[in-house]
């Protein structure tokens, strides 16, 4: 699609405290890294005070708290002056209705009903609600609220309204003179207790305050795409990232229209690819936002020997089922719980009736559970038909053969049944797997990442190379993620987790000793959460009692086993916070054994993090660097990962790279500096040798032979003139498996180290691995001039 592959993008989380002018103040520092593109979190008007921006209320306006259109214009001008492109996060799937008065279309539909023009925006099952929108926002049953005079009427800035605490809802024409009890039955909506399971609006997963919008309607899509369309007038605007593309009724159709609007600018989709899954061939996009890269790297670098000991520790600590069984249970719970209204709606559509047939519902459940990816893209995507047929075959073995076959036939016939099912399967996977199963399975917690496959462990290095060759063919301009606003652990935490796996035997001894010493504390906490807490305490330092406690409570609520968001149990959560307090003290120095192990992980993990960074910067596609990079990032799931970075420290790092080289910085324990230099040097090479990283570039696996060669990852990037850059790295293992006989067959030519300015040039050919790596798990070589000349 694109004429030039970016060197890297830099993801910035805009907040009311960090707007467009604040971003502009950091452009020189960001540009000094060698980054070519800014990547901004959502910029449309959202709920005031929002720290993330995905709760959009008006797609046509730039968010005022960021400085509005004028400040955005200044940022674009400043970016253009520095040859920086700007990518904007775009949210076409849903809007916020938390405060109805902030959302013009929602307010209008609630006031005027299903015949209003605004009704086409929202996916409401009017028949199920007897012509009314179900709004589950009451803290108590409606009658109790009315008896307590909790709902009143009045006139606000949008006209006559109902009021419930801080919430406001419009009054239908002709009901302005009535009191609340008289007016409520005459509205186009029903206010209900939030615990009542009834819902008749498609939501973003199970979040009642975020409702789906219907960009399959041209008028809706036109309004939703206002900001990208307006931004095409500015030369700095470089493209968009489409949030939650799987939520759309017709992703291919929407993306085709968006591509026409954007021209040759970059277009990415947030899409979680399952194992072996590819983007549909007819999607006119440059790639995904790169979660699959995280999975590929983690499973390639983890020590395969660690699987047995870590599983043994997990089994000894818990009564957990294998992940595949645990995941199916969690997905079934999601379908029977928060997503039940969506399942029931699909069944009613299939039966063309008002009742939910239990046999048909069971068939739909088994068919959905049998799909091992987020969704299909029928009817035009051939691979989707294959996986659908496989799901039908599997579901027929587990459920009622005739009922499954009938449901499948109705779905695959197309129309509304197909749309409803394809918009259901993604939320089932997200809520069942990511937000439930991933918080129940912790042999190695870092493998439970967005798009991850924690039921697997280490994968052969050959699979890493196959993934890169495939990506070079299919998405050479796609993003490569390491840390995002959605990752459950940042790259630095995951690197330390890989170091923990490499020291699994020592880790088991530490866990057993610590739990014996603190038996009185751990006996009051679910064993699985004790395992998670211990791993987190040593991989996410520095931690405070509050940060770790908040994380453990969130993890426990997501798991929904001993406490939950709907039914929080104070005694359980208090015990978790008590555990957090002890662990922070112990891992911070009070326990010599735990603190010592954590310190060793930090040193080991920083080297692994450097390996992962070099891979991210050189693989097919381009690195998306999260704010704060290239400083080590040690954050947990949101909101922890939204903490602002130390911009002053970053500025110091990017301007302090002339006095040493990466290897010397590592030896001195200056890992942030080492990461900064590696980033700058590789991105400089990408700038000067862009043909080696774009659509016509090459990815070549380098032959490694000898003892331990299956633990060595080596490849070259280049163009028609030959290899330009070489990366050689080892898995996150103890040194023993790599033998002195291991040989790397470097491509021909003279190669200069990017990490060691004093190293002599290397002539291509068979080179002993120990000569390349010495005491580092990584080397990066560049063909041509000395790397020190690139500074």
N, C-alpha and C positions, 0 to 999 in steps of 0.2 A: 504494500500500500504506500508506505512512506518513502520519500526519496533518500532520506538520511537517517541512519540509526542513531538515536540519542546516545551520548556517552553515559549518562545516568540521570535519573530524576531525583528530586529531593522533596519528600513528602512533608508538608507543613500543616499542623493542626491549628486552624484558626479558632479563636475564642473571643468573647467580648473583651478580654484583657490583652489579646494579641491579634490585632486587625491588620488591614492592608498596609498601613504606613509602618507598622512594626516589622512586617515582612520586608518591606523595601529597605529598612535600615540594616537588614542582614544580607542583602544581595551580594555585596562585595566578598563577604566571608564565604558564602555558599559558592559563588563563582570561582573563588580561589581553589576550591576542591577539584575543579575540572568538570563540575556538573553542567549539563546543557539545558535542563528543564526543571522548573518548579512544578510541583504537583500539589494543588490546594484542596483542602477538605471543602465540603459543600459551601457555596457562596450565596445561595438563594436565601430569601427571608425565611427565618425559622423562628421557633418559639423563643421569646426573649430570655436571655440568660443561658441558652443551650450551650453546652461545652463541646458538642460534636457536630451539630448542624444537619443531622439526618432527619430531624423533625421539621421538615419544610412546611410552611403555611402558605407561601406564595412563590410560585416558580418564576414569576415575571419580574420580581424586584430583587436587586442586590441587597444583601443584609445590611441594615442600617448600623448595627453595632460594630461592624467591621470598617465603617466609614462610608458605606454606600458607593454609588457609581463613581463619584468624583475621586474617592481614595483608590478604588480599583483602577481607574484610569491612570492615576499617578503611578501605581505599581506596575501596570503594563508598560508605561513609558519607560520607567526605570529598568525594567527587565529587558526591554527591547534595546536600550542603550548598551546593555552588557551582553547582548546576543544570547539571552536566555528566553526559551519558550515557556509558556505557561499552560499547564494542563489543569482542567477544573473537574472536580468530582460532581457528577450529575445524578440526581435521584428521581427517576421517572416512575418508580413503582408505587410510591405511597406519599401521603401527606399526614401532617399532625392535625388531629382534631381535639387535642387536649383542652384547648380553649376555643370553643366554637366560634366566638366572635372574631378571632384572628384569621379565620379561613373563609373567605368570601363565598366560595362555592358550597362548602359544607353548610354554612349558615343559611344560604339561600335555599338549598334543598330541604333542610329541616323546616324552614318557614313555609315553603310553597309546595313541598311534596314531590311525588314521583313524576308529575307532569311538567315540572320545571326544567328549563334547559340545563340547570346545574346537575340534575340527577344523572345525566349521562357520564359524569365524572366518576361516579362511585359504583361499586359492584355490590348492590343491595339485593337481597332475596325478598322482594316486596311481598310475594305470596306467603312466605313463611311468617312474615310479621304482620299479616293482615293489612298490608298497605302502609305499614309504619316502620320506621327505623328503630331497632333496639339499641338503646344507649345504656350500657351497664356501668353507671358512674355513681350510684348511690351507696353510701356506707351502711345502710340498713334497708330492709324491705320497704317498698314504697309507702304502704299504709302507715308504718311506724314513723316514717319521715313526715308524712302529712299530718299525723296526729300531733307531732311535736312542732308543727308549723315551720318545718325546715325548708319548705319551698314557698317562695313568695313571688309576686309579680311586680313589675315596675316598668319604667321607660329608661332606656340607656342610650348610648350614642348611636346604636343601630336600630333604635325603635323599641316597640313593646317587647318585653322579655320575661322569661321565667328565671328565677335566681335560686341557686342551691349553693350556699357557701360562696366560694369565689367563682363558681361556674355559672355561666349564662347560656340561655337557650332562647331562640326566637319564638314568639307567639304567632300562630297562624292568623291570617286576616279574619276579622269577625269575632275573635276571642279576646280582644284586648280588654274588654270591660269585665271579664269574669275573674273570680278568684282562682287561686292555684288548683284547688281540688276540682272545680268545675271545668277549668281550662284544659287540664292534662288529657282527658280522654278525647279531646277534639284536635289534638296536635298530630302532625305527620310523623311523630316519633314517640317512643315509649321510654320513660326513665325507669331503670330497673336496678336492683341490688347487684353489686358486682359479683357476688357469689352465685347468682342465678346463672346456670350454664347457657341459657338461650343467647344466641348471637345470630344476626342475619346480614352482617357486612363482612366482606373479605378483608382481612387485616394483614399487616406485616407480621407473619408468623402468628403469635398469640397475643400481640400487644394491642389492647383495645384503643389506645390513643393514636395509633398509626394505622390508617386505613388505606387499602389499595385503591389506586386510580386506574382508569381505563384508557391508556394511551393507544389502544387499538382503534379508538375513535379519532378521526383526523383533527377535529376541533380541539380535543383535549391535548393531543400530541403537539399541536401548533403552540398552544399556550405553555405547555410544560417545557418546550424547547426554546423559549423566548431568549433566555440568557445566552446559550451557545450560539443562537442565530445572530444576536446583537454583537457578540464578541468577535465574530468572523471579520468584522470591519477593522480589527486591530491586528497589526502584523505580529505582535508577540503571542497572540492566542494560538496555541499549538494543538489543542484537541481536548477530549473528554474521557473520563473513566465512568462507565455506566454502572451504577450501584444495583446489586441484586437483579441481574438480568433474567434470572430464572423465574421471577415473580410475574413477568409480563405474559399476557395471553398469547402474543405472537412475537417472540423475540426477533426472528429473522425479518419480519415486516417492519418492525420499529427500527431495527438497526440499518436496514436499507435506506429508510427515509433520513435517518440521522447521518449516514454516510454521504448522502446527496447534499445535505446541508453543510457538512464539514469539508467537503472536497477531499484533498489529500492530507488533511491534518490527521493526527493520531487518534485512534478510537480503540479503547480497551473496555473489556467487560469484567466485572467481578463475577467470576464463575468458578465454582469448586469442581474440578475435574476428578472423577473417580479413577481407580486403577485402570490403565489402558484406554481411558476415554479421550476423545479428541473433540475439539470444537466442530460444530456442523460446518461442512464445506461451503455452504452458501452464505455464511455470516461474513459481511464485509468489514472485518475488524483486524487490527494489528496483533491481537492476542489477548490474553487474560492479564490480571494483575499479579499473577505469579505465585499463588499459594502452592502449586504443584512443585515448584522449584524447592521450596522448603522441605517438602516430603522427600523428594529425591535425594537431597543433600544429607538430611538427617539419617535416613536409612542406609545410605552409602558409607557414611563416616562412622557410625556406631560400631563398637567392637562386637563381632558376632559371638565371641566366647562368653560375653556377659549375659546372654539370654537365659541360659540355664540357671545360674546363680540368682539372678534377679527374680525369675519366675518362682524359684524355690522359696525365696524370702517372702514373696507375695502370697504364695500358697500357705506358707506357715503362719503368716500374719492374718490372713483373711479366709473367708469361705467363698471367694469370688468364683464365678463360672468363667469359662473361656470367653474372650472378648466377643466372639461372633454370637454366642448365646446371650451375653449381657446386652449387646447392641440391639438384637431383635426384641428383647424384653422391653428395653427403653423406648424403642420406636413404637411398639404396641401401646405402651403406656401413654405416649404422646397422642396417639390416635384416639384413645379412649378418654383422654383428659382434655387439655386445652384445645386440641384440634378436632374434637368430636363434632362441633357444629359444622365444620367444613366437610367432614366425612359424611355426615347425615345429609348435607345439601347435595353432595354428589350422588348419594343413593337415591334421593328423591328425583333427581334429574334422570337417572337411569331408569327408574320405574315410572316416570311421568306421573307421579302422584304426590299426595300430601303426607303419606306415612312412610316410615323407614322400615323396610323389610329386614328382619334380623339375618336371614340367610344371605340376602344380597349384600348387606353390610359386612358380614364375615368374609364374603368373597372379595369385596373391594379391599378389605384389610389385608388379606393374604397376598393379593396381587401387588399391593403397594409395598408390603414388606419384602416381597421377592425381588423388587427392583433394587439393584445394588449401586445406584447412583442417584444424583439429585432429581433429575427429570429426563424425560425423552422430548424429542422435538418432531414428533409426527405431525402431519403425514409425509413430509417430503425428505426427511433425513433417513437414509438407508441404514446406517448403524443403529439408529434408534429403533427401527423395526426389528432388528436382530435381538437387541437386548429386551425389547418388549416381549417377543416370542419366547425368549428364555425365561422371563419372569412368569409368563402364563404357564409354561410347562412346570416350573417349580411350584407355583401356587396350586396347580391342579393336583400335585402329589400331596400337598399338605391340607388342602381344604376340600370342599364339595366340588367335585369335578364339573358337574353340570352348571352350578351356580357361578364358578369362576369363569367357565367358558362363555356363559351368557354375558357376564359383566365385561369381560375382555372384548367380546364382539361389539357390544354397544360403545365401548370406549374407542376402539380402533376405527369405528365407522366415522368418527369425526364429529364436528359440531360441538355443542356445549358440553356433552359428557367428556370428550377428549380434553377440551380446555380446562374444565374443572379438575380432572384427574392430574393433568400436567402442572397445574398450579398448586396442587395438594402435596405431591411427592417431595418437593423441595423442603417445605416446612416440616414434613415428617422427618426427613433426614436431619435437618438443622436442629429441631427441638429434641428429637430422640437421640441422635448420635452426638452432635457437637455439644449441646447444652444439657445432656443428661448422662449418656454412656461415657463420654470423655471425662466426666467428674466421678466416675465409679471405678476406674481401672488405672492403677498406678505402678505396675512393675517398673516402668521408666516413664514418669509422668510427661516428660517433654515430647514423647511421641504422640501424645494426644493433642495434636495441633490442628488448626483449621485445614481440612482436606486430608488429614493424616490417616494412617492405617495402623493403629497401635497393636492390632492383633498380629501384625507381621513384626519382624524385628530387623535384623540386618539383611540387606539385599546385595547380591554380587555386584562388583564394580562394573561388570559388563552391562548391567542394567542402567547404570549411570550414563555410560557412553551412548547406549542406545537411545536414552531419553534426550541427550543433547543433539545427536544426529537428527532425530525426529523433529526437535524444536527448530533446528536450523532450516529444515525443509518447510515447516508449516507456520512458524511464528518467529522469524528472525528479528522482528521489531517488538516483541512482547516484553512485558515487565518481568523482572525477577525479584521476588519478595524475600526478605529475611525477617524484618520486623514491620508490622503494620499496626494500624489502630485497632485491628480485630484479632491479632495473634494473642494466644493465651499466655505466652512467655516470649520475652524479647530474645534476640539472637544471642546475647551474652549469657542469659540464663540457660538457654538450650545448649550452648557450648560447654558450660560447666556440667550440665547433665550428662553430656557425652563423656566428659572426663570422669564423672562418677561411675558410669558404666565400665569404663576402662579399669577402674579400681574396685570392681564389684566385690571381690573377696574382702578387701579391707573395709568397704562400706558395710557389708553385712555384719562384720564384727563390731563396728561402731554402733550400728542400730541395735544390735542385741545387748551391748553393754549399756547403752543409754536407756533403753526401755526397761531393763532390769533395775536400773538405779531410780527410775521415775515411775515405778509400777503404780503408785497411788494416783498419779496424774493421768496416765494413759488408760487406766481401767475405766475411766469415765468418758472416754472418747471412742468413737467408732474406729476399729483397727485400720480400715482403709485410709481414713483421714489422718491417722497418726503417721502412716507411711508417707502420705502426701506432705504433711507438715514437715517431717524430717528432711525430705528431699528439697522442699522449698527453702528451708532455713539455711541450707548449705549452698544452694545454687543462686539465690536471689539477693545475697548480701550486697550492700548494707541494707538492713531491714529495721524498721521500728516495730514495736509491739502493736501499734495501731494498724500499720500496713499489713503485717502478717495476719493479725486477727481478722481484719476486714476480708482479706483474701480467703481465709479458711471458712469463714461464715458464708461467703458467696459460693464457694465451691460446694459446701454442704447443701446449701439451698438448691443449687442447680442439680445436684445428684438426686435430690428429692427422696432420700431414704430415711434420714434421721431428723431432718428439719426441712423446711421448704419456704418458698416465697409466699405461698398462700396460707400455710399453717406453720409459722415459725415457732420453734420450741426454745424458750429463753434458757432453760437449764442446759440444753445441748450447746447452744451458742456461747453461753458463758464458759462452759468447759473448754470450748475451742479457743476462746480468747485467753483463758488461763494457760492452755498449752502453748499458745503463741508467746506469751510473756516469758515463760520458762525457756523456750527455745531461743528466743532472741538474746536472752542473757547468756545462755550456754554457748550458742554459736558465735557470740560476740566476745568470748574470752573466759567465761566462768567455768566452762567444761573444757579442760585442756585437750581431751581427745576429740570432741566435736569441733572445737575451734581450730585445732591443728589440721583436721581433715578438710575443713572448709578452706583454710588458707592454701593447702596443697591443690585443691580444686581450682582456686582462683588462678594460680600460676599455670596449671595445665590447661584450664579452660580458655585462658587468654590466647594461648597458642592455637587451640582449635578454632577459636573465633576468628583469628587471623586467616586460617585456612579457608573457612567458610566465606569470609569477605573476599579473598582473592578469587575464589570460584565464582561468587556472585558477580564480580566485576568483569569476568572474562568469558563466561559461558554465552552461548547464543541467546540473544535478547539483550536487555540492558538492566542494570541494577536500579532498583527503587530504594533509595536510602531514606530511612525514617529520621525525623527531626532529632537532632542531637548527634547523629552520626557525623564523623567516624569515632566519636567517643564510645567506649563500651556501654551498651544499653542493658540495664538490669532491672527490668520492669515486669510486672505481672499483668493479668488481664485487666481490661478497662474496669473502672476509671483509672487504675494505677498507671497505665501506659500513657495517660494524657497529661501527666505532670510536665510542666515546661522544662525544656533543656537549659543548660547553662551556656547561654550564647557567648558570654565573655570568655569562658574557657575554650569554646570552639574557635573563637577568633584568635586566641593565643596559639592554639595548636596549628592552625593553617598558616600562621606566619612564623613558625618556629621549626622549620624543617630543613634548614640549610646547614646546621652544625653537626649533623650525624646522619646515619642511614638506618633503615628499619631493623637490621640485625643488631646493631649496636643499641638501638632503643629497646629492643626486646631484652637484651642482656642486662640492660640497666633497669629493667622493670618498668619502662615507660611505654606501656602498651597502647595508650591512647595516641601517643605520638607516632608509634609504629603503624597503627591503623591509618592515621592521617597521611603518612608518607606513602604507604602502599596505595591508598585511594588516589592521591594526587598523581603518582607516577603511572599507574595503570590508566587512569582517565586521560592523562596527557598522551599516552600512546594511542588511545582510542581516538583522540582528537586528530592526531597527526597521521594515523593510519586507519581511517574510517572504513576503507574497503575491506579490512580484515574483520569487521564486526557487523556488516550489514547483510542484505539479502543475498549478495553474491559471495559472501565469505565462506571459509571452509572450517570444519571442525574435524580434527584428525586424532584418533586414539593413538597414543604412543606405546610401543611395545615395552613391556617390563617382564623380565625373566628372573628365575632364581628363587631361593627360599623366601617366602613371604610376599611374593609378587602379587598375590591376590588381595593384599592389603594396600596396594599402591595405586593411586589415581593419577594418571599422566595424560595430558592432551596438549595439542597445539591449535592455535587459531591463526588463520592467514587468509591469503587471497590468491589470485592467479599467479602471483610472483613467488608464492611459497609461504611457509610458516613465518609468522612475525613474533608471536609470543608463545611461550611454553609454561605450563603449570604442572608441577610435580608435587604431590602431597601424599601423606599417609593417613590411614584411618586413625581414629582416636583410640589408639591401643598402647599398651606398654611396649617398650622397645624390642622385647625379646623376639616376637614373630618375624621381624625384618632381619634377614640374614645378611652377613657381609658379602655373600655371593650375588645379591640382588643387583641386576644391571638394568639401566634405562637406556633405550636406544634413541638418542636425541637426533632430530633431523639435521641434515647437513648445514654447514655454515658456521659462523662465529657468534657465540651467544654471550651476552653480558647479564650479570645478575642485577635484578631490580632491588634486591634486599641488601646486598653487600657491595658497597662502592669500591672496596679494596680488592675484591676478588678478581683473579685473572680471567680473561676471556676463555670460554670453553669451546672447543671445536667439536662439532657434531659427530655422533658415532656412539658406540657402547660406552656408557659411563657408570661406574659403580655408584649405587644409590647413596652410600655413605659419603662419597665425595661431593654429592649435590646437596645433601641435607645437613650433614654434620649434626648439631644438636637441635636443629629445627625440624618441625614436621612438614615444612613447606619450602619450595623454591619457586621463584618466578623469573624466567629468563626472557630477554628481549634481543632480537637480532638487529645488529646495526651499531649505532653510536652508543657511547657509554651512557648509562642511565642517569648518572649524576649531571650530565649535560642537559637533562630535561627539566631541571629545577628552575 
